[in-house]
Amino acid sequence: MGAILAWAATGAAGRSDTRAAETLDPRADERSAVVAGNARFTLLTPGLVRIEWSPDGTFEDRASQVVVNRRMPTPRFERREETSLRATTQPADAHAGSDAPVIVLRTDRIELRHRPDGQPLGPENLVVRARIGPGDTWFETAPPFAQCRNVAGKGPNLGSTVRTLDGVSGACAIPDGILSRNGWYCLDDSATLVFDDGPDPWIAPRRNKDATDWYFFAYGSDYKQALRDFTAVAGRIPLPPRYVFGTWWSRYWAYSDAELRQLVEEFDRHEVPLDVLVIDMDWHLDGWTGYTWNPQYFPEPEKFLQWCKARGLKITLNLHPAEGVGKHEKAFPEMARAMGLDPGKVDRVPFDCTDRGFVDAYFKCLHHPLEAMGVDFWWMDWQQGTQSKIPGLDPLYWLNVLHWRDMQRREEQTGRRPLIFSRWGGLGNHRYQIGFSGDTFCNWESLAFQPHFTATAGNVGYAYWSHDIGGHQPGKVDPELYARWIQWGALSPILRTHTTKNPEAERRIWAFPEPVFHAARDAMRLRYELIPYIYTMARKCYDTSLPLCRPLYYEWPDLDVAYQHPGQYLFGDDMLVAPVCAPIDPALGCAPVKVWIPPGRWRHWFTGRTYEGPRMAYMPVPLDEIPLFAREGAIIPAMPRVARSDHRPDAPLVLHLFPGGNGGTRVYEDDGLSSAYQKNECARTPIAMTPDGLAAGDARSAAAHDSRHGTALQVDIGPVEGRYAGMPEERVYELRVHGVPPPETVAAAGRPLKLETLREGPGWLYDAEQSTLIVRTAAAAASAPLRVEMRFPPLREAHDAWTSGVLGLHRTLAVARQALNGRLSPLLTASLRAAALTGPLDASSAAELAALRDRVFPLALEIDRSSLPEAQRRELISRLLGIYAMLRLDFDPDDSGRTAAAAELALDPPLGAGLDVRSSIRLQIPANWRSDSPDDSIVHAGAANGLLSLRVPLRGDGALDTTVLRAQLTLEKDGQTITLPLERTLLPSINAWWICGPFPSSYRDGLNPGFEPEQTIDLKAAYTGKDDKTVTWRKAERPMTPDADPSQEFFVHLGRFYGGRVHDAIAYAVTYLHAPRDMNAVLAVGSDDGVAVWLNGERIHFNPSWRPYMSRQDRVPMRLREGANTLMLKVNTSGGDWGFGAHVETEDGRPLPEVRARLTP
């Protein structure tokens, strides 16, 4: 059993971040099991108990699809007999109730009470108590344990993941997972299949379909322990090969080998790193399933693969195995004979993954030859449902198992650890690493969902989702959206671009506008720089079950606010990420972003600003920045800029240090490719950082030392622990100490280091614009310890300046100076620049640093009065002054006519430069709303520090009309003012329609069949529709709820109106556009699939495309007449998603709020 389902692994004993060797055995220690009649209770850990019941008293000891290990040390538990199912603290009641004995089993976290009456388990014979808090905080429950689950998506459960995001636009419902805020969970494993007891375990049914098999977890708020318990029984999360953390190029396109060679050369020419080349289904002959190279595109595939290998690339091929092996395949004769078929008498070998003989031939005849040619792993793109010849066996899950086993068996031959790239096959699938999330849509909503979706998957151990960066359908992506998607991808488990087969679906970052290209490339380079940190955290995931992307509540489970920011996550132990998932506000030139700063002190990676939490931070984020924070005291291992992720033994190990307290890490390394890491063939380099000269492990109170303003920093490196093949014997270390002033002295191994250019040899250099000290050591034996010591001037002002955002100021002013051809006052004086370059700051230069705050507003005024374009001026001013501004409408769920206009303003400039700036917001009441105020605008003023909020109750006429909310922001200091106009379009689309359908069509006919609504619109009429069913007109109006986002368009999802997926159908939609005068307008319409448009009875647009939906795909000129105009749309579908959205705009794309959509003429 263990040889197939498991992998042997060892970890460094005694370390908190490692586990002992993993040996999987589904049979529990007999001392852990208690049998009581028809029930058996197996105490696996203090917080995990298996609960079984069967009609005949026999129990299941084989591994299931989810649970593969039950052999673990027996936890300490107490067993006794009582007569009451209910626990009590009153001694007199201890034996109250029935005389039938009640077995009581109790660990430190769980107490079970069972009366063995032979009946199925229920509240009449089983009660479970879980310790969910400190002391005697217990929760009592009984079957069916409903309290730990969600109802209609709401409740205490924190979620898991889904099979695929195919066809999802934005968010989707997430089913329950192991973690619940109630502090316990019951996993029902009764219906899963099991593995038989043979030498090559095969999937098999359970012996008794009426048996109960539950796993009861009790963890309180210790979610990390819950994950450890889950993976203890369900198997660890394997460590992927190191190269998978590099960039993957993927695009559904019929590439030739010459085109792919050119593409790789373009990556290298533009200095964009790349590790994995994904080749979609056109690599093989035409058809859904294929195993033979298409000679039209790959005339010499082996040479092409060798060319890729020579350039350090890994290759994966798309795989759709469902149609078996056809006669046209090169391997068909061999495959047919292997199956006992005459290749001359059959045309196809059917696919059957439940047949051992087929599976054996499937690998030997089809996959192994291609792997020998140079294919590194397979992209299992299974889309053919969940049924197989074995009832209850999902082919997706089973294919993941089979491919893993095959790679595992052949590792001695290939030298490669198993790697699966597939969809999620259900609980237990975390043992098969990387998930392909599927065909999402190219929109902001889909991007916004992915950070939450990815982190939440960790709740069931699924740690490595790979998303289509840029979105899949319809393919074309907004440039800004693509840059932000890559930034998220760079700080996600896997960075893989992808899209559908669409000529307009560009994914080469250098083909986008230059700012987008640079932002995307910088994000990719950042990811490569962080690969040593990412790989260390991936090993930690294997050891502790903590995923790379972690929900905030793992670390702060007792803070409600940690559950309220699903778009943020921890990236490993020491980094916090809040990806930008909304477009730039044109009024600011930046995206306004709220970030919850957790407890502790966190340094912004790009601006150098230090934030102390818990608190909300409000910040403008330009396109070239990411809200990425490092914990104070963190040591982030990194590497120099490279084109491939391959480990270079001669390259320095870069260490990003964020002083502020004692810190430490253990940098993990192995050969990056084999499974030798499971045999302890790996190395860890311990690194400790001690500020103020405190030795590592010093027991003195940290409160006695203000480490942020200390005068010394000591870093102890090594010696390395462990070995692996190819490990470097010597190493150069490059320390990057962030947020410190220039040092007085630097020494390594007791020897002083000199200020150098660092082009060659050891030394140090201070980068004033990055406020970073860079120290490079001489090559030293990795087996020997190394100490680096730095001493700084004891000047509080200097330290405060360098942690208050000087780096962000330099970044902003560098952009401004370049735009103005150098015509901008410098931030640092000549004496400060000289001090930064040549050595330590003295008292006078420290005083100058403290005075920098007074230069910020004048610099903003200088930019405001410059000749730069307005959009660029706004961006630079917002960045300099830290302007966050947001306009919104808040709707009353009980009254669509009642709402409130809200404005938020925060100024949080670097160096505290906004403390003496006055600000005001003048909010203009929209024309189609009214307020109790006698004026047409509301003014609110206050100090610039903190959040300035303005909320104005409004009332409309109940119609959900497009609204343009406007305000003016004024900043004033010393009689000088800067004004910024703010504007936000809300309810931007047509929000009320009459719809009628479905009517019949076909793939061939598309939009062509005509029906009665095209002749006369009668909203009271009934028609004969698809399948001879009667269809009538019905309203489709935008729903408004308190959590709805009124800035998003209204997508009319026709499938939801018509009971789900509809094939080969047409629907009509009608609304009335009321115009104040005769005027020109544009209907910006998107549809899935084609769309036709009529205005006042005249057809003005006809697009029969078969396409997925995208906002504003077609722009249709309209001539509106004063008064009511009848607008009708006709939308068809062949199957799949079906719907439309439409906007009324000016010719240059601005909203036309004076044109109002109504359901009556």
URKA-V775660 format. One record per helix or strand. SS is the DSSP state (2 for helix, 1 for strand). FROM is the first residue (numbers start at 1). TO is the last residue. If there is no record, write none. Layout:
SS|FROM|TO + SS|FROM|TO
This chain:
2|2|5 + 1|9|10 + 1|22|22 + 2|30|32 + 1|33|36 + 1|39|45 + 1|48|53 + 1|64|64 + 1|78|82 + 2|91|93 + 1|102|106 + 1|110|114 + 1|126|131 + 1|138|141 + 2|146|148 + 1|151|151 + 1|154|154 + 1|157|157 + 1|180|180 + 1|184|188 + 1|194|195 + 1|203|204 + 1|212|218 + 2|223|234 + 2|242|245 + 1|247|249 + 2|257|269 + 1|276|279 + 2|281|283 + 1|284|284 + 1|293|293 + 2|301|310 + 1|314|319 + 2|321|323 + 1|325|326 + 2|332|338 + 1|348|349 + 2|356|373 + 1|377|380 + 2|395|409 + 2|411|414 + 1|421|422 + 2|429|432 + 1|434|436 + 1|441|441 + 2|444|460 + 1|464|466 + 1|469|469 + 1|473|473 + 2|479|490 + 1|494|497 + 2|509|511 + 2|514|529 + 2|531|544 + 1|549|550 + 2|552|554 + 2|560|563 + 1|568|571 + 1|575|578 + 1|585|585 + 1|590|604 + 1|609|621 + 1|628|631 + 1|635|639 + 1|653|657 + 1|663|669 + 2|676|678 + 1|679|679 + 1|683|691 + 2|702|704 + 2|707|709 + 1|712|722 + 1|730|731 + 1|733|738 + 1|743|748 + 1|751|752 + 1|755|755 + 1|763|767 + 1|772|776 + 1|780|781 + 1|786|792 + 2|796|802 + 1|804|804 + 2|806|819 + 2|830|838 + 2|843|850 + 2|853|864 + 2|870|881 + 1|883|892 + 1|895|907 + 2|910|912 + 1|918|924 + 1|930|931 + 1|937|943 + 1|947|955 + 1|963|973 + 1|976|986 + 1|992|1000 + 2|1012|1014 + 1|1022|1024 + 2|1026|1028 + 1|1030|1032 + 1|1034|1037 + 1|1052|1053 + 2|1054|1057 + 1|1065|1075 + 1|1079|1088 + 1|1091|1095 + 1|1098|1103 + 1|1114|1120 + 1|1123|1133 + 1|1139|1145 + 1|1151|1151 + 1|1156|1158
